[in-house]
Amino acid sequence: MGGVQAEREDKDKVSLELTEEILQSMEVGMTFRDYSGRISSMDFHRASSYLVTASDDESIRLYDVASATCLKTINSKKYGVDLVSFTSHPMTVIYSSKNGWDESLRLLSLHDNKYLRYFKGHHDRVVSLSLCPRNECFISGSLDRTVLLWDQRAEKCQGLLRVQGRPATAYDDPGLVFAIAFGGCVRMFDARKYEKGPFEIFSVGGDVSDANVVKFSNDGRLMLLTTTDGHIHVLDSFRGTLLYTFNVKPTSSKSTLEASFSPEGMFVISGSGDGSVYAWSVRGGKEVFLGVDSVGYFNCIIRIIIHGDGGSNSDV
C-alpha cells in the first residue's frame, strides 16, 4: 500500500523547466517586513519546502515557502547571528555568531531552540560556511585566515588549512571535492586527501579582490565566484576555464555579494549593491531578468518570488 501511495505522489509531482520566459514572468508572491536589521544569510533545505534566514536583528526565522508562512522566530541576542545553513534535517541548522569567536559555530535545534553542539576553533569572524550534501561534514572559513573541516558529531575540528586572504568555501554535490577561493584563484581539494593540498588551481582573470561566495552548480560542471568588487565569475569546474564575468554594483563592506545557480544550472541569479536582482543565461551570457528592490541580503525584508499568474500580491 505504501508503495502505491508513493507512486501516486510521484505522478502528482510536476516538473517545470526553467526558461527565460518563466524567469521574466516571475513576480512577488509574499513580502515579510518584520525584520529590524539586514538579512545576512538564507538557505533552502534540499529536501523540504523550508527556508531559514539570519538577520542583523539577531534573529533566525524559519519559513515554509510552499505556504508562504513564517513558522518560527528564534532570537540569538547573546551571541548574535551571521551565517546560517540547514543540516540534512529540516529542523536543525548550523549558524555562526558575531560574539565569542572561540565558539562562533553552533548546532541548533529549531524544534525546541536547544544548542546541540558548539564548534570551537576559529578566532575571528566566520565568513563562509558550507555543509557537505552527502554526510555530516562541513567546512568554515574565517577572517583569521583559516579554513576548518568539521564533523557535526564532534566539537573540535577534524582538519585545518591556512589561507592568505578572506576565504570562500563550497562542497560539490557528491561531497568528494571542495573549493576554497581567495586571492583571485579557486583551489580545488579532494575531500579525502585535502592535507596534500589542492589538485587544481583556477584563476579568475586577474580579479584579486576579496572572495565573497563560491558555489558549484548541481550537476558539478560549473562554478561561480563573487567578489567584493561586484564581479560574478562563472568557470568550467573541470578545466578551470573562465566562461563569463558578470558585473553588478558592489555591496557595502558589511554585506556579501550573493549569487546562485538555478537548479538545472542554466541561469545565474544574483543580488546587487543597487538593490536589484539580476539573472543571466550561462548558455550565452545574456541578461534575462532584472528585478527591482532586491531580496535577502540588501534590505530588511524577505520576499518569496513565484511564477506570476496575474494574481494580486499580498504583504505581511
N, C-alpha and C positions, 0 to 999 in steps of 0.2 A: 504493500500500500504506500509506504514511504517513497519507494522508487517511482511509482506512478505520479505521486504528487510533485516530486522534484522535476519529473519530465514535463508536467504541465506548466510548472513555474518557469522552466527554461523556454518553453514555447511562447509564454506570455511576454518574455523579455523582447524589447525592440532594439535592434542595432541601428544606430544613426550615424552615417558617415558625415564627418565634419567637413563642410565645403566653404568656399569664400562667401557664397550667398547666405549660408546659415550664420556665419560669423557677422556679416554685415546687418543681419536682421535681428541680432540679439538686442535685448533691452533689459532694463532694470525690473526685476520682479518683486523685490522686497528691500527695504532700507532699514537698518538698525542704527539709531543715532544716540544710543545711551552711553557712549564712551566719553570719558573726560580727558583722554590723552591719546597720543598717536598709537596706531596699531603697529606693533613692531614685528609681528610674525604671525603666520597662519599656516595650517596644514590640513589636508584632506586625508581621512582614513582610507586605506587602499581597498577595503572590503566592505565598507558600510557607507551610509549617506551622511556621516558626521564630518563636521568641520570644527577645528579648535583654533582660537586666536589668543594672542598675548598682547597686552596694551600697556602703555606708559602710565595708565591709571592704576597699575599694579593688580590687574585682574586677568583671569583666564576664563574664557567663555566657550561653551560647547553648544554647537548648533546642529540641528537636523536640516540639511539643505533640501531634502525631499518635501518636507512640510513647511520649510522656511520659518522655523521656530527656534528660539533660544532655549535650550534645555536646562542650562545650569551656568551660574556665575560663581567663580571661586576667587577670593581675594588672596593676594600674597603680599600683604603690607609689610611684613617683617623683612622679607628677602628681596622683594621686587621681582619682576619677570621680564625677560627679553626675548629669547627664542623658545619655541615650543614645537614638539613633534610627537605624533602618535607612536606608540609601540604597536605590535601586532594586535593587541587587544584594544577595542574601540573606547574603553573607559580608562585607559592608562596612558599617561604621557610622560615624557622627559622634558624638563624645561631648565633654562639657565636663569640664574638670578642676577641681580645687579649689586647685591650686598654680600660680603663674605666670600671672597674668591676661592678660599680653600674648599668650600663645599658649594661651589657655584652650580652644580648639576644635581637635579633631584628627580627621582622617580615618584610620580604622584598618581594615586588612585582618584579619578574624578567621581567615582561612585560614592565614596564616603569621605572624600577630602582628607586622605591619610597619606603621609610620606612612607613609601615602601623601602626607599634606599637613598643614601646620599653618596655622591661620587666625588671623591677627594683627589685633587692633583693639580688643577690649574691655579695660577697665582695672579691672574688678571682676567679681564672681561672675555667671555666666550663669544666669538663672533661667527662661528659656524658649527652646525650640528647635523649629522646625517646618520640615520638608522639603517642597518642592513635589512633589506626586504625578506631575507630567507632564514635568518637566525636571530639570536639575541644580542648580537654585537652592534656597536655603534662607535662613531668617531666624532671628535670635537676638536675645533681649532680655536686658539686663543691669541689675544694680543701679547701674551707672554712668549710668543713665538715658539709654541709647541703644538703638536697635534698628538692627542692621546687616543689610544684604542681601548675600548671598554667591552666588558660583558655585563649585561644588565643584572646578573646574579651576584656580582662582586663589587664592592665599593672602591677597590683600588684598580688603577688602570692596568691593562694587560700588555701595553706597549707604548713607547714614546718615540716620536720623530721630531727633530728640531728643524725649524724653517728660518728663512731670512726675510721675513716680512709678515704681513697680515694674511693668514691662510683662509682659503675657502675649500671645503671638503665635500665629497659625494661618493656614495657607492653606486655601482651599476646594478641593474635589476637582478641578475643572478647572485650578486654578492661576492663574486670572485675577484673583482677588481675595484679599487677605489682610486680617486683622483684627489690631488692636493694642488691648488693653484696659488701662486704668489709670484711677484716679480716679473710679470709678463709671460709666464710659462705655466703649462699644466703638466704635472708629473703623474705618471700612471704607475700604480703599485699592484702587484699580485698580493691579495689579502692573506694568502697562506705563506708568503715569503717576503713580507714587507721589510723585514730587517736587512735584506740585501739591497735595498734602495730601489729607485724607480727603474722599470724596464723600458720606459719610453718617456721622453720629454718633448712636449709640443710647444712651439712658440705661437703667440697670438699677434704677430706682426708689429712688434715694437711698442705696444701699449704696456708701459711699465707702471701704470697707476695701480693702486691697491685693488686686490680682488674683492668682490662682494659675494657672489654666489657662483658655484659651478654645478652643473647638472648633466645627467645622461638622459637621452630620450628612452622611452620604454623599450624599444627594440635594440638599444645599445649602439646604434650605428652613428649617432650624432652626440655632440656635447655642446653646451653653451657656457660661456663665462661672461659675467657682467663685472664692470669695473667702476671705480669712483668717478672717472671722467665721463661717464654716461655712455660707454661703449658696450654693446652686446655682441660678442664674438660667437659664431657658430662654426664648429670644426667637425671633420670626419674623425670619429673616435678610434678608428683603426689605423689610418695613415697619418693623422695629425694635420691634415690639410685644412687651412683656414678657408672656409667656403664663403662666409658673409660676415660683414660687420655692420650692425645697425646702430644708429646714433640717436640718443634721446637727451633731453636736458638732465644734467646730473642732479642727484638728490642732495639734500643737506648732509653735512658731515655726520649727523647723528642718525641718518636713515640709511637703509640698504636698498640698492637698486635690484629689485627682484624681477626675475623672468622665468618662464617655464615653457616646456614643450606641450603642445596639445597631446591627448592620449595616443594618437596614432603617429605622432612625430612630424606631421606635415606643416605645422604652424608654430611660430614662437610668439608668445604673448608677454608683454612687459608693461610695467608701470613707468612713470617718468617724474622728474622733478617739477614739471609744469602741471601736474595733476591730471594727466591724461593716461589712458590705456591704449597701447599700440599692439598690432598683430601683423606679422609678416609671413609670407609663404616661404618655406625652405626650398621649394622647387625652383623658384626664380628670384627670390629676394624681394618680391613685390609687397608693398604695404597694402593690407586688405581690410584693415579695421582701425578706427580711431574713436575712442570713447572719451568724452569729457568728464572731468571730476573723478579721478582715479580711485579705485578701491584700495582697501587694506592699508598699506604702509604709509600713505602720504596724507591721509585725512583721519578724522576722529569718527568715521562711520564705517560700516561694512555693508556691502551690497551683494545680493545674490542675483546674478545675471542669468536670464533664461532666454530660450528661443522665443522671439516675440510672435504672438498670435493676434496682435491688435487689441489686447485687453488693457484694462486700466492698471496703473501702478498703485501700490499701497505702501505707506510709510508707517513705521512703528517707532 
